[in-house]
Amino acid sequence: MNEMEQLRNQLDSVNLELLELVNRRAELVRQIGEIKDKQGMKRYDPVRERDMLNKLVQHNDGPFEDSTVEHIFKEIFKASLELQEDDHRKALLVSRKKKPEDTVIDIKGEKVGDGNTHFVFGPCAVESYEQTSAVAEAVKRRGVKLLRGGAFKPRTSPYDFQGLGIEGLQILKRVADEYDLAVVSEIVNPAHIEKAVDYLDVIQIGARNMQNFELLKAAGDVNKPILLKRGLSATISEFINAAEYIISRGNGNIILCERGIRTYEKATRNTLDISAVPILKQETHLPVMVDVTHSTGRRDLLLPTAKAALAIGADGVMAEVHPDPAVALSDSAQQMDIPMFDSFMDALASYTATAARS
């Protein structure tokens, strides 16, 4: 055996030793990640990373430059952090890695998540029996099953209309029974959930309450589907973990709803993060809807954004309808009247039929 072969054999042996050490390090990283998850600690610790790099540089006798050593170990640290994050995602009950098949939620015969398009329509706020009934009649006529309406309205200003509360839920329930519809409405206080289950088929948790953890826990304790909206400034990871709060308490009937996030843009009420839909579909097994009303705040943008939502794989669309938006007690600029709602449904039907043929 010549000198070159001897050196190459030694190099192969060192490579295997390095591989063993790197994998041993990875196992330690995993154990640390599990402890951090249990204690609610952030996985990335820049101070700890800098301490480790400084120690490595202090013990570096070459021939690699200190900067090269730092570069090599930064790549190892990066891979270790990704390993911790992958393990965290695998552990989540909402993760597709935990449950590969899609979750399908049965709401009075409407099976959300079954591959078909589903709709949620209704007024921003329940104002009266007559107003809600008029919308319900239109919704029923178009074959839609899910009726939304705000009874508890968290508003930016304390002087804005806050909803009718339990009276609003009673109106929704009465109208839904008359038209054989399922009721979707927001609950903002954990104490109200026990009363609300008598009136609602789906409990909505709104954007402002996405990280109201006591409300999420209370929602997880009831046997009702939950429609969870993404927070105004929430990352997708935070959104997914909010859903985890619910499912960790035993309730896996969760519909995720992308409703736009707050950015610097003022042309729309919020910025519709349409890319969140396929990410959520890949990362979780839960159905995903898009609220085109609150994401845009403009009725002239409801149809194109609804088309975009369906094109990118959303399980359904939510939008607001009012018999006379001009006199609505909340969000008049973003609600469709009933003729516009009919046009909206006709256009979407034509769009989906054309997409199916192509």
PLY file of the C-alpha trace (Angstrom):
ply
format ascii 1.0
element vertex 358
property float x
property float y
property float z
element edge 357
property int vertex1
property int vertex2
end_header
0.00 0.00 0.00
1.48 3.33 -1.06
1.50 6.51 0.98
-1.48 8.01 -0.91
-3.69 5.00 -0.17
-2.68 5.04 3.49
-3.61 8.69 3.84
-6.92 8.13 2.05
-7.73 5.22 4.35
-6.98 7.41 7.34
-9.20 10.12 5.83
-12.07 7.64 5.39
-11.68 6.58 9.00
-11.74 10.19 10.22
-14.83 10.86 8.08
-16.64 8.01 9.81
-15.53 9.27 13.21
-16.83 12.75 12.32
-20.13 11.27 11.17
-20.51 9.39 14.43
-19.71 12.52 16.45
-22.07 14.71 14.40
-24.91 12.22 14.89
-24.12 11.91 18.59
-24.30 15.71 18.78
-27.64 15.60 16.95
-29.08 13.25 19.58
-27.99 15.64 22.35
-29.60 18.51 20.42
-32.84 16.53 20.21
-32.87 15.94 23.95
-32.23 19.64 24.60
-35.04 20.50 22.16
-37.49 18.27 24.03
-36.63 20.00 27.32
-37.01 23.44 25.70
-40.43 22.48 24.31
-41.61 21.29 27.72
-40.42 24.49 29.35
-41.75 26.74 26.58
-38.26 28.03 25.76
-37.17 29.37 22.37
-35.19 26.83 20.40
-32.67 29.37 19.06
-30.33 30.86 21.65
-27.86 33.30 20.01
-25.93 33.89 23.24
-25.31 30.18 23.70
-24.28 29.86 20.03
-21.76 32.69 20.36
-20.29 31.13 23.54
-19.79 27.81 21.74
-18.13 29.49 18.75
-15.80 31.49 20.99
-14.76 28.32 22.80
-14.07 26.53 19.51
-11.94 29.42 18.21
-9.96 29.49 21.47
-9.07 25.82 20.99
-8.33 26.07 17.28
-4.70 25.19 16.50
-5.13 25.17 12.72
-4.57 24.61 9.91
-8.11 26.02 9.43
-8.49 29.76 9.96
-10.75 30.80 12.84
-13.26 32.19 10.34
-13.39 28.82 8.58
-14.00 27.01 11.86
-16.82 29.42 12.67
-18.37 28.88 9.23
-18.26 25.08 9.53
-19.80 25.03 12.98
-22.45 27.63 12.11
-23.66 25.20 9.44
-23.76 22.41 12.04
-25.68 24.67 14.44
-28.13 25.60 11.67
-28.75 21.94 10.85
-29.24 21.22 14.56
-31.86 23.99 14.88
-33.71 22.63 11.82
-33.65 19.19 13.43
-35.26 20.58 16.59
-37.92 22.37 14.54
-38.68 19.22 12.52
-39.06 17.22 15.72
-41.38 19.91 17.10
-43.57 19.77 13.98
-43.66 15.96 14.09
-44.83 16.10 17.69
-47.75 18.44 17.01
-51.12 16.73 16.90
-52.22 19.03 14.06
-49.16 18.08 12.00
-49.58 16.17 8.75
-46.61 14.10 9.86
-48.69 12.98 12.83
-51.79 12.30 10.70
-51.15 12.04 6.93
-54.82 11.90 5.89
-57.03 14.99 5.71
-59.38 15.76 8.59
-62.99 15.99 7.38
-65.43 17.84 9.64
-69.14 17.01 9.46
-71.31 20.06 10.18
-74.96 18.99 9.86
-74.12 17.03 6.72
-71.66 19.57 5.30
-68.33 17.75 5.17
-65.64 20.42 5.22
-62.30 19.07 4.04
-63.71 16.41 1.71
-62.18 17.94 -1.42
-65.26 19.95 -2.38
-65.73 23.71 -2.09
-67.67 24.93 0.94
-68.97 28.40 1.75
-69.76 30.39 4.88
-71.96 33.45 4.31
-73.88 35.85 6.49
-73.94 39.38 7.89
-70.99 40.88 9.73
-73.23 41.39 12.76
-76.66 40.07 13.69
-78.80 43.20 13.90
-82.34 41.82 13.82
-84.38 38.75 13.02
-85.58 40.29 9.72
-82.06 41.16 8.56
-80.65 37.71 9.41
-83.62 35.89 7.91
-83.30 37.76 4.60
-79.67 36.67 4.28
-80.48 33.11 5.35
-83.15 32.85 2.64
-80.62 33.93 0.00
-77.96 31.57 1.34
-80.37 28.64 1.42
-81.54 29.36 -2.14
-77.93 29.04 -3.39
-77.44 25.68 -1.69
-75.12 26.99 1.02
-75.35 25.27 4.42
-73.19 27.42 6.72
-74.62 30.71 8.02
-72.32 33.15 9.83
-73.24 36.17 11.91
-71.55 38.15 14.67
-73.30 38.21 18.04
-70.24 39.13 20.13
-68.22 41.73 18.18
-64.72 42.62 19.41
-64.20 46.09 17.90
-61.20 48.34 17.74
-63.15 51.24 19.25
-65.11 50.71 22.49
-67.80 53.00 21.07
-68.54 50.87 18.01
-71.42 48.38 17.91
-70.41 45.37 20.01
-73.16 42.97 18.94
-76.37 41.71 20.53
-74.67 38.99 22.57
-76.83 36.04 23.59
-79.85 37.65 21.92
-77.91 37.58 18.65
-77.16 33.88 19.11
-80.84 33.22 19.75
-81.77 35.00 16.51
-79.16 32.99 14.59
-80.44 29.74 16.05
-84.06 30.56 15.25
-83.27 31.52 11.66
-80.97 28.53 11.11
-83.66 26.14 12.33
-86.19 27.70 9.98
-83.93 27.30 6.94
-82.11 24.11 8.04
-78.73 25.83 8.18
-75.71 25.45 10.45
-74.67 28.44 12.59
-71.13 29.82 12.74
-70.50 32.65 15.21
-67.66 34.09 17.25
-67.23 33.66 20.99
-64.81 36.01 22.75
-65.09 34.94 26.39
-64.42 31.43 27.72
-67.33 31.89 30.13
-69.75 32.25 27.20
-68.86 28.95 25.53
-71.05 26.86 27.82
-74.09 28.96 26.87
-73.10 29.25 23.21
-73.01 25.51 22.51
-76.81 25.45 22.73
-77.05 27.88 19.81
-74.01 27.23 17.62
-72.92 24.46 15.29
-69.43 25.96 14.83
-67.62 28.17 17.35
-65.51 30.83 15.68
-62.42 32.19 17.38
-61.61 35.50 15.75
-58.30 37.04 14.76
-58.05 39.20 17.88
-58.44 36.11 20.07
-56.16 33.70 18.23
-53.74 33.79 21.16
-56.36 34.05 23.90
-55.05 30.81 25.35
-57.76 30.35 27.95
-60.38 30.67 25.20
-58.47 28.17 23.06
-58.39 25.71 25.96
-62.10 26.17 26.59
-62.80 25.56 22.89
-60.75 22.38 23.10
-62.94 21.10 25.93
-66.22 21.19 23.98
-67.56 18.80 21.37
-68.14 21.42 18.69
-66.21 22.23 15.50
-63.99 25.30 15.84
-63.27 27.83 13.09
-59.97 29.43 14.07
-58.93 32.65 12.34
-55.32 33.71 11.94
-54.29 36.68 14.08
-53.65 40.09 12.57
-49.88 39.82 13.01
-49.49 36.09 13.62
-46.88 33.98 11.90
-47.99 30.70 10.37
-46.14 28.87 13.14
-48.05 30.82 15.81
-51.31 30.09 13.97
-50.57 26.36 13.90
-49.66 26.36 17.58
-52.94 28.12 18.42
-54.73 25.21 16.76
-52.55 22.85 18.78
-53.92 24.38 21.99
-57.40 23.30 20.90
-56.54 19.82 19.68
-54.35 19.12 22.72
-57.50 19.33 24.87
-59.24 16.66 22.78
-61.13 18.61 20.12
-59.67 17.89 16.68
-62.55 19.37 14.68
-60.74 22.55 13.67
-61.05 24.63 10.51
-58.19 27.08 9.93
-59.14 30.40 8.35
-56.70 32.74 6.64
-58.14 36.27 6.90
-55.28 38.52 5.96
-52.47 39.94 8.04
-51.47 43.48 8.93
-48.78 44.99 6.73
-47.79 48.51 5.66
-50.23 48.34 2.70
-53.30 50.60 2.98
-55.08 49.75 -0.29
-56.87 46.90 1.48
-58.02 46.42 5.05
-55.41 43.67 5.50
-53.05 41.84 3.17
-54.34 38.44 2.10
-51.50 35.96 2.60
-52.68 33.56 -0.09
-49.49 31.49 0.18
-50.54 30.52 3.71
-53.18 28.19 2.25
-50.83 25.60 0.67
-48.40 25.91 3.57
-51.14 25.13 6.08
-52.39 22.29 3.88
-48.88 20.82 3.76
-48.01 21.36 7.41
-51.35 20.29 8.94
-54.16 17.84 8.22
-56.85 20.46 8.97
-59.18 22.04 6.41
-58.33 25.62 5.43
-60.75 28.40 4.49
-60.15 31.96 3.32
-62.14 34.95 4.59
-62.12 37.27 1.59
-64.16 39.94 3.36
-61.87 40.77 6.27
-58.69 40.26 4.25
-59.65 42.91 1.70
-62.29 45.09 3.36
-63.58 45.85 -0.13
-66.56 44.26 -1.80
-65.07 44.87 -5.27
-62.21 42.49 -4.43
-64.27 39.63 -3.01
-64.68 37.73 -6.28
-61.06 37.80 -7.51
-59.69 36.87 -4.10
-62.24 34.05 -3.78
-61.09 32.72 -7.16
-57.49 32.92 -5.96
-58.36 31.06 -2.76
-60.02 28.21 -4.64
-57.25 28.10 -7.26
-54.58 27.66 -4.62
-56.41 24.84 -2.83
-58.58 26.33 -0.09
-61.37 24.10 1.19
-63.79 26.98 1.27
-64.51 30.69 1.26
-66.09 32.94 3.88
-67.71 36.27 2.99
-70.26 38.70 4.39
-73.74 39.43 3.02
-76.22 42.07 4.22
-79.66 42.98 2.85
-78.69 46.68 2.82
-74.96 47.22 3.51
-75.32 51.01 3.47
-77.17 50.92 6.79
-75.17 48.07 8.36
-74.12 48.68 11.95
-70.60 47.43 11.19
-68.25 47.10 8.21
-70.67 48.38 5.57
-67.99 48.83 2.88
-67.04 45.17 2.77
-70.42 43.43 2.72
-72.25 42.28 -0.41
-75.93 42.96 -0.87
-78.08 40.04 -2.00
-78.02 40.76 -5.77
-74.22 41.03 -5.62
-74.12 37.80 -3.63
-76.07 36.04 -6.39
-73.67 37.40 -9.02
-70.74 36.32 -6.84
-72.06 32.75 -6.66
-72.80 32.63 -10.40
-69.30 33.83 -11.24
-67.65 31.34 -8.90
-69.76 28.49 -10.29
-68.68 29.43 -13.82
-65.06 29.72 -12.70
-64.97 26.32 -10.99
-66.71 24.66 -13.93
-64.13 26.09 -16.34
-61.28 25.07 -14.04
-62.66 21.53 -13.80
-62.79 21.18 -17.60
-59.23 22.41 -17.97
0 1
1 2
2 3
3 4
4 5
5 6
6 7
7 8
8 9
9 10
10 11
11 12
12 13
13 14
14 15
15 16
16 17
17 18
18 19
19 20
20 21
21 22
22 23
23 24
24 25
25 26
26 27
27 28
28 29
29 30
30 31
31 32
32 33
33 34
34 35
35 36
36 37
37 38
38 39
39 40
40 41
41 42
42 43
43 44
44 45
45 46
46 47
47 48
48 49
49 50
50 51
51 52
52 53
53 54
54 55
55 56
56 57
57 58
58 59
59 60
60 61
61 62
62 63
63 64
64 65
65 66
66 67
67 68
68 69
69 70
70 71
71 72
72 73
73 74
74 75
75 76
76 77
77 78
78 79
79 80
80 81
81 82
82 83
83 84
84 85
85 86
86 87
87 88
88 89
89 90
90 91
91 92
92 93
93 94
94 95
95 96
96 97
97 98
98 99
99 100
100 101
101 102
102 103
103 104
104 105
105 106
106 107
107 108
108 109
109 110
110 111
111 112
112 113
113 114
114 115
115 116
116 117
117 118
118 119
119 120
120 121
121 122
122 123
123 124
124 125
125 126
126 127
127 128
128 129
129 130
130 131
131 132
132 133
133 134
134 135
135 136
136 137
137 138
138 139
139 140
140 141
141 142
142 143
143 144
144 145
145 146
146 147
147 148
148 149
149 150
150 151
151 152
152 153
153 154
154 155
155 156
156 157
157 158
158 159
159 160
160 161
161 162
162 163
163 164
164 165
165 166
166 167
167 168
168 169
169 170
170 171
171 172
172 173
173 174
174 175
175 176
176 177
177 178
178 179
179 180
180 181
181 182
182 183
183 184
184 185
185 186
186 187
187 188
188 189
189 190
190 191
191 192
192 193
193 194
194 195
195 196
196 197
197 198
198 199
199 200
200 201
201 202
202 203
203 204
204 205
205 206
206 207
207 208
208 209
209 210
210 211
211 212
212 213
213 214
214 215
215 216
216 217
217 218
218 219
219 220
220 221
221 222
222 223
223 224
224 225
225 226
226 227
227 228
228 229
229 230
230 231
231 232
232 233
233 234
234 235
235 236
236 237
237 238
238 239
239 240
240 241
241 242
242 243
243 244
244 245
245 246
246 247
247 248
248 249
249 250
250 251
251 252
252 253
253 254
254 255
255 256
256 257
257 258
258 259
259 260
260 261
261 262
262 263
263 264
264 265
265 266
266 267
267 268
268 269
269 270
270 271
271 272
272 273
273 274
274 275
275 276
276 277
277 278
278 279
279 280
280 281
281 282
282 283
283 284
284 285
285 286
286 287
287 288
288 289
289 290
290 291
291 292
292 293
293 294
294 295
295 296
296 297
297 298
298 299
299 300
300 301
301 302
302 303
303 304
304 305
305 306
306 307
307 308
308 309
309 310
310 311
311 312
312 313
313 314
314 315
315 316
316 317
317 318
318 319
319 320
320 321
321 322
322 323
323 324
324 325
325 326
326 327
327 328
328 329
329 330
330 331
331 332
332 333
333 334
334 335
335 336
336 337
337 338
338 339
339 340
340 341
341 342
342 343
343 344
344 345
345 346
346 347
347 348
348 349
349 350
350 351
351 352
352 353
353 354
354 355
355 356
356 357
